[in-house]
Amino acid sequence: MFAAVDVHYPLSGGARAAVVLASDPAFSTLVCDTTEFVEDVAPCRPGEFYRRELPPRRAVLAKVDGIDLLVIDGYVTPEPDGRPGLGGYAHAEFGVPVIGVGKTRFASATHAVPVIRGRAKRPLYETSAGRPPSDAAELVCVMAGEFRLPDALRRVDGLARGHLAPIKGLRS
């Protein structure tokens, strides 16, 4: 099972986490998706973004069994020295390979692999843990969708923001 996960923070408070599951690593066959609302979230603190992001991700991923790969919108390691970013902490927490897909370039992330998808002019920036960077970049390249951002990440973002309703739910 392959999962893409994202979190959104509504102005009213709390956090809505979403997960999209697929039967293949390119996310061409979606199996199900769902959301989970978490009322209490940590404040946003510089350098400790993961403390805010991991609990909602943990809550929605608790509904899922047998994940082989996790894809996130963001960096796994923001610096080449391996210091963990959100994806690095997710890799340690969930014990599965994590591929991070950054939409903007961090100056310090000189190790991030630029990935051009379709007819896009601007690259995405891939970092990973538990999977070789070249394999992870190739996977991001072939993920379903004709736009710069893979469909799975577009869908999980829309679910987390509440713009989309889950089509196929998981256990509550």
Residue frames as a rotation matrix with the C-alpha (Angstrom) as fourth column:
MET 1
0.586 0.810 0.000 0.00
0.810 -0.586 0.000 0.00
0.000 0.000 -1.000 0.00
PHE 2
-0.568 -0.750 0.339 1.30
0.773 -0.628 -0.094 3.45
0.283 0.209 0.936 -0.92
ALA 3
0.396 0.742 -0.541 0.19
0.900 -0.430 0.068 6.57
-0.183 -0.514 -0.838 0.95
ALA 4
-0.516 -0.396 0.759 0.26
0.425 -0.888 -0.174 10.31
0.744 0.233 0.627 0.36
VAL 5
0.205 0.545 -0.813 -0.53
0.978 -0.082 0.192 12.41
0.038 -0.834 -0.550 3.43
ASP 6
-0.555 -0.315 0.770 -1.01
0.324 -0.934 -0.148 16.12
0.766 0.167 0.620 4.11
VAL 7
-0.200 0.448 -0.871 -2.27
0.954 -0.114 -0.277 18.43
-0.224 -0.887 -0.405 6.87
HIS 8
-0.324 0.182 0.928 -4.16
0.329 -0.898 0.291 21.73
0.887 0.400 0.231 6.81
TYR 9
-0.704 0.036 -0.709 -4.82
0.689 -0.205 -0.695 24.13
-0.171 -0.978 0.119 9.69
PRO 10
0.094 0.819 0.566 -8.24
0.783 -0.412 0.466 25.82
0.615 0.400 -0.680 9.42
LEU 11
-0.493 -0.246 0.835 -8.52
-0.111 -0.934 -0.341 29.37
0.863 -0.260 0.433 10.76
SER 12
0.500 0.791 0.353 -11.05
-0.531 -0.042 0.846 28.08
0.684 -0.611 0.399 13.30
GLY 13
0.041 -0.591 0.805 -8.30
-0.969 0.172 0.176 25.98
-0.243 -0.788 -0.566 14.92
GLY 14
0.495 0.077 0.865 -7.19
-0.178 0.984 0.014 22.37
-0.850 -0.161 0.501 14.98
ALA 15
-0.535 -0.672 -0.512 -5.84
-0.727 0.058 0.684 20.41
-0.430 0.739 -0.520 12.04
ARG 16
0.715 0.682 0.152 -7.35
-0.461 0.624 -0.631 18.28
-0.525 0.381 0.761 9.30
ALA 17
-0.490 -0.866 0.095 -5.09
-0.561 0.397 0.726 15.48
-0.666 0.303 -0.681 8.10
ALA 18
0.675 0.668 -0.312 -5.78
-0.664 0.365 -0.652 13.53
-0.322 0.648 0.690 4.93
VAL 19
-0.455 -0.763 0.460 -4.43
-0.343 0.627 0.700 10.35
-0.822 0.160 -0.547 3.39
VAL 20
0.544 0.474 -0.692 -4.78
-0.834 0.215 -0.508 8.96
-0.092 0.854 0.512 -0.13
LEU 21
-0.081 -0.537 0.840 -3.93
-0.352 0.804 0.480 5.29
-0.932 -0.257 -0.254 -0.62
ALA 22
0.384 0.123 -0.915 -2.95
-0.922 0.098 -0.374 3.56
0.044 0.988 0.151 -3.83
SER 23
0.868 -0.027 0.496 -2.18
-0.055 0.987 0.151 0.00
-0.493 -0.159 0.855 -4.82
ASP 24
0.502 -0.738 0.451 0.83
0.836 0.280 -0.473 1.04
0.223 0.614 0.757 -6.91
PRO 25
-0.104 -0.650 -0.753 3.72
0.811 -0.494 0.314 3.44
-0.576 -0.578 0.578 -6.23
ALA 26
-0.881 -0.165 0.444 2.77
0.427 -0.682 0.594 5.68
0.205 0.713 0.671 -9.17
PHE 27
-0.635 0.710 -0.304 -0.65
0.053 -0.353 -0.934 6.26
-0.771 -0.610 0.186 -7.52
SER 28
-0.865 0.336 -0.373 -2.40
-0.446 -0.174 0.878 5.41
0.230 0.926 0.300 -10.78
THR 29
-0.159 0.837 -0.523 -4.96
0.213 0.546 0.810 3.22
0.964 0.017 -0.266 -8.96
LEU 30
-0.617 0.013 0.787 -6.37
-0.681 -0.511 -0.525 4.92
0.395 -0.860 0.324 -5.86
VAL 31
-0.674 0.321 -0.665 -7.79
0.431 0.903 -0.001 2.48
0.600 -0.287 -0.747 -3.34
CYS 32
0.451 0.811 -0.373 -9.28
0.827 -0.223 0.515 4.83
0.335 -0.541 -0.772 -0.75
ASP 33
-0.590 -0.581 0.560 -8.85
0.248 -0.791 -0.559 8.13
0.768 -0.191 0.611 1.03
THR 34
0.444 0.730 -0.520 -9.99
0.780 -0.029 0.625 9.72
0.440 -0.683 -0.582 4.26
THR 35
-0.134 -0.439 0.888 -9.49
-0.184 -0.870 -0.458 12.61
0.974 -0.224 0.036 6.66
GLU 36
0.158 0.152 -0.976 -9.11
0.918 0.342 0.202 12.99
0.364 -0.927 -0.086 10.40
PHE 37
0.398 0.025 0.917 -9.63
-0.107 -0.992 0.073 16.16
0.911 -0.127 -0.392 12.44
VAL 38
-0.140 -0.515 -0.846 -7.36
0.909 0.271 -0.316 16.81
0.392 -0.813 0.430 15.43
GLU 39
0.789 0.595 0.151 -8.55
0.482 -0.753 0.447 19.56
0.380 -0.280 -0.881 17.79
ASP 40
0.837 -0.517 -0.181 -5.38
-0.136 -0.517 0.845 20.22
-0.530 -0.683 -0.503 19.77
VAL 41
0.681 -0.670 0.294 -2.27
0.583 0.253 -0.772 21.05
0.443 0.697 0.563 17.78
ALA 42
0.095 -0.771 -0.629 1.11
0.868 -0.245 0.431 22.32
-0.487 -0.587 0.647 18.88
PRO 43
0.737 0.092 -0.670 2.01
-0.111 -0.961 -0.255 25.91
-0.667 0.262 -0.697 18.13
CYS 44
0.816 -0.478 0.326 4.17
0.453 0.177 -0.874 26.55
0.361 0.860 0.360 15.10
ARG 45
0.715 -0.665 -0.217 7.77
-0.151 -0.449 0.881 27.04
-0.683 -0.597 -0.421 16.21
PRO 46
0.601 -0.562 -0.569 10.74
-0.758 -0.172 -0.630 27.66
0.256 0.809 -0.529 13.91
GLY 47
-0.448 -0.867 -0.218 12.84
-0.789 0.498 -0.359 24.52
0.420 0.011 -0.907 13.56
GLU 48
-0.878 0.194 0.437 10.16
-0.159 0.744 -0.648 22.36
-0.451 -0.639 -0.623 15.19
PHE 49
-0.374 0.742 -0.556 7.58
-0.920 -0.221 0.324 22.16
0.117 0.633 0.765 12.41
TYR 50
-0.554 0.092 -0.827 7.45
-0.147 0.968 0.206 18.37
0.819 0.235 -0.523 12.84
ARG 51
-0.960 0.206 -0.190 6.05
0.233 0.210 -0.950 18.74
-0.156 -0.956 -0.249 16.39
ARG 52
-0.400 0.844 -0.357 2.98
-0.633 -0.536 -0.559 20.39
-0.663 0.003 0.748 14.89
GLU 53
-0.108 0.318 -0.942 2.70
-0.977 0.143 0.161 18.16
0.186 0.937 0.295 11.81
LEU 54
-0.830 -0.335 -0.445 3.33
-0.324 0.940 -0.104 14.64
0.454 0.058 -0.889 13.12
PRO 55
-0.790 0.543 0.284 0.35
-0.081 0.366 -0.927 14.24
-0.607 -0.756 -0.245 15.51
PRO 56
0.181 0.902 -0.392 -2.32
-0.723 -0.148 -0.675 14.90
-0.667 0.406 0.625 12.81
ARG 57
-0.088 -0.293 -0.952 -0.45
-0.886 0.459 -0.059 12.62
0.455 0.839 -0.300 10.39
ARG 58
-0.962 -0.263 0.070 -0.26
-0.259 0.801 -0.539 9.97
0.086 -0.537 -0.839 13.10
ALA 59
-0.413 0.885 0.217 -4.03
-0.380 0.049 -0.924 10.28
-0.828 -0.464 0.316 13.67
VAL 60
0.421 0.614 -0.668 -4.99
-0.861 0.040 -0.507 9.76
-0.284 0.789 0.545 10.02
LEU 61
-0.223 -0.583 -0.781 -2.37
-0.756 0.609 -0.238 7.05
0.615 0.538 -0.577 9.42
ALA 62
-0.753 0.043 0.657 -3.71
-0.519 0.574 -0.633 5.12
-0.404 -0.818 -0.409 12.45
LYS 63
0.321 0.946 0.040 -6.62
-0.622 0.243 -0.745 4.21
-0.714 0.214 0.666 10.14
VAL 64
0.603 -0.192 -0.774 -4.24
-0.735 0.242 -0.633 2.54
0.309 0.951 0.005 7.66
ASP 65
0.595 -0.431 0.678 -2.53
-0.176 0.753 0.634 -0.84
-0.784 -0.496 0.372 7.78
GLY 66
0.323 -0.516 0.793 0.49
0.656 0.726 0.205 -2.01
-0.682 0.454 0.573 5.82
ILE 67
0.937 -0.078 -0.342 1.99
-0.265 -0.794 -0.546 1.12
-0.229 0.602 -0.765 4.28
ASP 68
0.526 -0.777 0.347 5.06
0.819 0.573 0.043 0.42
-0.232 0.261 0.937 2.15
LEU 69
-0.596 -0.667 0.446 5.83
0.766 -0.639 0.067 4.03
0.241 0.382 0.892 1.17
LEU 70
0.354 0.651 -0.672 4.78
0.757 -0.621 -0.203 7.48
-0.549 -0.437 -0.713 2.35
VAL 71
-0.374 -0.392 0.841 4.81
0.809 -0.581 0.089 10.56
0.453 0.713 0.534 0.09
ILE 72
0.199 0.389 -0.900 4.66
0.784 -0.613 -0.092 14.03
-0.588 -0.687 -0.427 1.59
ASP 73
0.640 -0.003 0.768 4.50
0.475 -0.785 -0.399 17.58
0.604 0.620 -0.501 0.31
GLY 74
0.866 -0.419 0.271 7.76
-0.495 -0.646 0.582 18.92
-0.069 -0.638 -0.767 1.70
TYR 75
0.108 -0.944 -0.313 11.34
-0.713 0.145 -0.686 17.97
0.692 0.297 -0.657 2.41
VAL 76
0.805 -0.009 -0.593 12.65
0.316 0.853 0.416 14.83
0.502 -0.522 0.689 4.08
THR 77
0.153 -0.811 -0.565 16.03
0.886 -0.140 0.442 16.44
-0.437 -0.568 0.697 4.72
PRO 78
0.953 0.299 -0.043 16.37
0.254 -0.871 -0.421 20.20
-0.164 0.390 -0.906 4.19
GLU 79
0.481 -0.861 -0.166 20.18
-0.846 -0.506 0.170 20.07
-0.230 0.058 -0.971 4.26
PRO 80
0.422 -0.334 -0.843 22.71
-0.522 0.671 -0.527 17.66
0.741 0.663 0.109 2.72
ASP 81
-0.616 -0.702 0.356 24.09
-0.687 0.259 -0.678 16.70
0.384 -0.663 -0.642 6.16
GLY 82
-0.567 0.449 -0.691 20.98
0.282 0.894 0.348 14.56
0.774 0.003 -0.634 6.69
ARG 83
-0.952 0.307 -0.002 19.43
-0.123 -0.388 -0.913 16.72
-0.281 -0.869 0.407 9.41
PRO 84
-0.589 0.760 0.273 15.80
0.806 0.577 0.133 15.58
-0.056 0.298 -0.953 9.39
GLY 85
-0.823 0.558 0.104 12.99
-0.524 -0.818 0.239 17.73
0.218 0.142 0.965 8.16
LEU 86
0.021 0.932 0.363 9.33
-0.950 0.132 -0.284 16.75
-0.312 -0.339 0.887 8.40
GLY 87
0.643 0.252 -0.723 9.83
-0.602 0.751 -0.273 13.72
0.474 0.611 0.634 6.16
GLY 88
-0.398 -0.855 -0.334 12.87
-0.306 0.466 -0.830 12.56
0.865 -0.228 -0.447 8.13
TYR 89
-0.731 0.220 0.646 10.85
-0.656 0.032 -0.754 12.61
-0.186 -0.975 0.121 11.33
ALA 90
0.401 0.908 -0.124 7.99
-0.899 0.364 -0.244 10.81
-0.177 0.210 0.962 9.55
HIS 91
0.212 -0.427 -0.879 10.47
-0.459 0.750 -0.475 8.14
0.863 0.505 -0.037 8.38
ALA 92
-0.826 -0.559 0.074 11.64
-0.290 0.308 -0.906 7.60
0.483 -0.770 -0.416 11.97
GLU 93
-0.492 0.716 0.496 8.08
-0.787 -0.122 -0.604 7.66
-0.372 -0.687 0.624 13.34
PHE 94
0.506 0.857 -0.102 6.35
-0.791 0.413 -0.452 5.38
-0.345 0.309 0.886 10.83
GLY 95
-0.096 -0.671 0.735 9.27
-0.309 0.722 0.619 3.13
-0.946 -0.168 -0.277 9.87
VAL 96
0.520 0.261 0.813 8.64
0.666 0.471 -0.578 3.23
-0.534 0.842 0.071 6.12
PRO 97
-0.598 -0.700 0.391 10.47
0.790 -0.429 0.439 4.89
-0.140 0.571 0.809 3.23
VAL 98
0.411 0.680 -0.608 9.41
0.507 -0.724 -0.467 8.52
-0.758 -0.117 -0.642 2.78
ILE 99
-0.404 -0.430 0.807 9.61
0.901 -0.340 0.270 10.61
0.159 0.836 0.525 -0.37
GLY 100
0.013 0.334 -0.942 9.40
0.466 -0.836 -0.290 14.36
-0.885 -0.435 -0.167 0.06
VAL 101
-0.112 0.058 0.992 8.20
0.967 -0.224 0.123 16.48
0.229 0.973 -0.031 -2.83
GLY 102
-0.247 -0.071 -0.966 9.09
0.523 -0.849 -0.071 20.14
-0.816 -0.523 0.247 -2.31
LYS 103
0.607 0.553 0.571 7.44
0.784 -0.296 -0.546 22.77
-0.133 0.779 -0.613 -4.48
THR 104
0.911 -0.368 0.188 10.03
-0.314 -0.912 -0.264 25.44
0.269 0.182 -0.946 -3.76
ARG 105
0.309 -0.894 -0.325 13.81
0.452 0.439 -0.776 25.22
0.837 0.093 0.540 -3.61
PHE 106
0.958 -0.202 -0.202 15.51
0.117 -0.367 0.923 25.68
-0.260 -0.908 -0.328 -0.26
ALA 107
0.604 -0.792 -0.093 18.93
-0.676 -0.446 -0.587 27.26
0.423 0.417 -0.805 -0.71
SER 108
-0.098 -0.676 0.730 20.37
-0.934 0.315 0.166 24.82
-0.343 -0.666 -0.663 1.85
ALA 109
0.454 0.377 0.807 18.91
-0.180 0.926 -0.332 21.75
-0.872 0.005 0.489 0.10
THR 110
-0.010 -0.577 -0.817 21.68
-0.951 -0.247 0.186 21.41
-0.309 0.779 -0.546 -2.45
HIS 111
-0.876 -0.322 0.359 21.20
-0.267 0.944 0.195 17.61
-0.401 0.075 -0.913 -2.40
ALA 112
0.057 0.983 0.177 17.53
-0.143 0.184 -0.972 17.77
-0.988 0.030 0.151 -3.45
VAL 113
-0.731 -0.272 0.625 16.96
0.496 0.418 0.761 16.18
-0.468 0.867 -0.170 -6.85
PRO 114
-0.473 0.591 -0.654 15.12
-0.643 -0.738 -0.202 18.51
-0.602 0.326 0.729 -9.28
VAL 115
-0.618 0.390 0.682 12.27
0.560 0.828 0.035 16.72
-0.551 0.404 -0.730 -11.04
ILE 116
-0.693 0.440 -0.571 10.50
-0.664 -0.697 0.270 18.12
-0.279 0.566 0.775 -14.09
ARG 117
-0.496 0.625 0.603 7.08
0.398 0.781 -0.482 16.58
-0.772 0.000 -0.636 -14.71
GLY 118
0.381 0.764 0.521 5.19
0.802 0.008 -0.598 16.77
-0.461 0.645 -0.609 -17.98
ARG 119
0.249 -0.200 0.948 5.31
0.739 -0.593 -0.319 20.20
0.626 0.780 0.000 -19.60
ALA 120
0.888 0.088 -0.452 6.18
0.412 -0.591 0.694 22.03
-0.206 -0.802 -0.560 -16.38
LYS 121
0.517 -0.730 0.447 8.92
0.003 -0.521 -0.854 24.63
0.856 0.443 -0.267 -16.55
ARG 122
0.058 -0.441 0.895 9.63
-0.927 -0.356 -0.115 24.70
0.370 -0.824 -0.430 -12.79
PRO 123
-0.425 -0.272 -0.863 10.99
-0.076 0.961 -0.265 21.61
0.902 -0.046 -0.429 -11.09
LEU 124
0.885 0.432 0.172 9.81
-0.273 0.183 0.944 19.89
0.377 -0.883 0.280 -7.95
TYR 125
-0.149 -0.966 0.213 12.54
-0.797 -0.010 -0.604 19.05
0.586 -0.260 -0.768 -5.42
GLU 126
0.745 0.439 -0.502 12.75
-0.184 0.859 0.478 15.47
0.641 -0.264 0.721 -4.20
THR 127
-0.428 -0.784 0.450 14.41
-0.831 0.145 -0.537 14.25
0.356 -0.604 -0.713 -1.02
SER 128
0.517 0.634 -0.575 13.97
-0.394 0.773 0.497 10.82
0.760 -0.031 0.650 0.51
ALA 129
-0.334 -0.552 0.764 14.74
-0.934 0.300 -0.191 8.48
-0.124 -0.777 -0.617 3.39
GLY 130
-0.098 0.248 0.964 14.75
-0.283 0.921 -0.266 4.70
-0.954 -0.299 -0.020 3.07
ARG 131
0.705 0.273 0.655 14.86
0.546 0.380 -0.746 4.86
-0.453 0.884 0.119 -0.70
PRO 132
-0.391 -0.910 0.135 17.74
0.799 -0.264 0.540 5.91
-0.456 0.319 0.831 -3.01
PRO 133
-0.216 0.296 -0.931 17.30
-0.091 -0.955 -0.282 9.50
-0.972 0.024 0.233 -4.23
SER 134
-0.832 -0.121 -0.541 17.52
-0.531 -0.109 0.840 8.53
-0.160 0.987 0.027 -7.91
ASP 135
-0.799 0.594 -0.094 14.78
0.546 0.781 0.302 5.87
0.253 0.190 -0.949 -7.49
ALA 136
-0.221 0.728 -0.649 12.60
0.704 -0.341 -0.623 8.30
-0.675 -0.594 -0.437 -5.55
ALA 137
-0.458 -0.005 -0.889 13.06
-0.393 -0.896 0.208 11.02
-0.797 0.445 0.408 -8.20
GLU 138
-0.961 0.109 -0.254 12.12
-0.187 0.418 0.889 8.56
0.202 0.902 -0.381 -10.94
LEU 139
-0.550 0.802 -0.233 9.00
0.834 0.517 -0.193 7.59
-0.034 -0.301 -0.953 -9.02
VAL 140
-0.182 0.462 -0.868 7.96
0.240 -0.835 -0.495 11.25
-0.954 -0.298 0.041 -8.63
CYS 141
-0.765 -0.203 -0.611 8.50
-0.497 -0.419 0.760 11.64
-0.410 0.885 0.220 -12.38
VAL 142
-0.860 0.385 -0.335 6.12
-0.042 0.601 0.798 8.80
0.509 0.701 -0.500 -13.25
MET 143
-0.742 0.646 -0.180 3.45
0.342 0.133 -0.930 9.44
-0.577 -0.752 -0.319 -10.61
ALA 144
-0.179 0.789 0.587 -0.03
0.984 0.133 0.120 9.77
0.017 0.599 -0.800 -12.08
GLY 145
0.547 0.488 -0.680 -1.09
0.459 -0.855 -0.243 13.18
-0.700 -0.179 -0.692 -13.35
GLU 146
0.381 -0.351 0.855 -0.22
0.881 -0.142 -0.451 15.48
0.280 0.925 0.255 -16.18
PHE 147
0.857 -0.001 0.516 0.54
-0.072 -0.990 0.118 18.54
0.510 -0.138 -0.849 -14.07
ARG 148
-0.062 -0.944 0.323 3.65
-0.528 -0.244 -0.814 19.64
0.847 -0.221 -0.483 -12.20
LEU 149
-0.511 -0.039 0.859 2.30
-0.840 0.234 -0.490 18.30
-0.182 -0.971 -0.152 -8.91
PRO 150
-0.936 0.154 -0.316 1.29
0.035 0.936 0.351 14.61
0.350 0.318 -0.881 -8.98
ASP 151
-0.143 0.988 0.058 -2.45
-0.255 -0.094 0.963 13.92
0.956 0.123 0.265 -8.74
ALA 152
0.166 0.196 -0.966 -2.09
0.751 0.610 0.253 12.13
0.640 -0.767 -0.046 -5.38
LEU 153
-0.676 -0.474 -0.564 -0.54
0.729 -0.545 -0.416 15.22
-0.110 -0.692 0.714 -3.79
ARG 154
-0.829 0.472 0.299 -3.12
-0.286 -0.818 0.500 17.51
0.480 0.329 0.813 -5.37
ARG 155
0.071 0.916 -0.395 -5.93
0.041 0.393 0.919 15.27
0.997 -0.081 -0.010 -4.07
VAL 156
-0.001 -0.097 -0.995 -4.56
0.934 0.354 -0.035 14.88
0.356 -0.930 0.091 -0.54
ASP 157
-0.949 -0.306 -0.078 -4.09
0.315 -0.908 -0.276 18.68
0.014 -0.287 0.958 -0.34
GLY 158
-0.545 0.814 0.200 -7.70
-0.410 -0.467 0.783 19.25
0.731 0.344 0.589 -1.41
LEU 159
0.222 0.592 -0.775 -8.94
0.440 0.649 0.621 16.71
0.870 -0.479 -0.116 1.15
ALA 160
-0.385 -0.462 -0.799 -6.90
0.918 -0.102 -0.384 18.28
0.096 -0.881 0.463 3.95
ARG 161
-0.998 0.001 0.070 -8.17
-0.001 -1.000 -0.006 21.76
0.070 -0.006 0.998 3.06
GLY 162
-0.446 0.894 0.042 -11.76
0.261 0.175 -0.949 20.50
-0.856 -0.412 -0.312 3.02
HIS 163
-0.385 0.259 -0.886 -12.25
-0.798 -0.576 0.179 21.39
-0.464 0.776 0.428 -0.66
LEU 164
-0.341 0.225 -0.913 -12.86
-0.595 0.700 0.395 17.74
0.728 0.678 -0.105 -1.56
ALA 165
0.422 0.492 0.762 -14.80
-0.877 0.435 0.205 14.98
-0.230 -0.755 0.615 0.13
PRO 166
-0.632 -0.642 0.434 -13.32
-0.521 0.767 0.375 11.51
-0.574 0.011 -0.819 0.48
ILE 167
-0.087 0.599 -0.796 -14.61
-0.911 0.276 0.307 9.18
0.404 0.752 0.521 -2.23
LYS 168
0.392 0.123 -0.912 -13.68
0.075 0.983 0.165 6.00
0.917 -0.133 0.376 -0.48
GLY 169
0.435 -0.162 0.886 -13.39
-0.815 -0.489 0.311 5.97
0.383 -0.857 -0.345 3.29
LEU 170
-0.497 -0.607 -0.620 -11.49
-0.071 0.740 -0.668 3.88
0.865 -0.288 -0.411 5.78
ARG 171
0.086 0.518 -0.851 -12.53
0.842 0.418 0.340 2.67
0.532 -0.746 -0.400 9.20
SER 172
0.449 0.161 0.879 -13.38
-0.162 -0.952 0.258 5.49
0.879 -0.258 -0.401 11.60
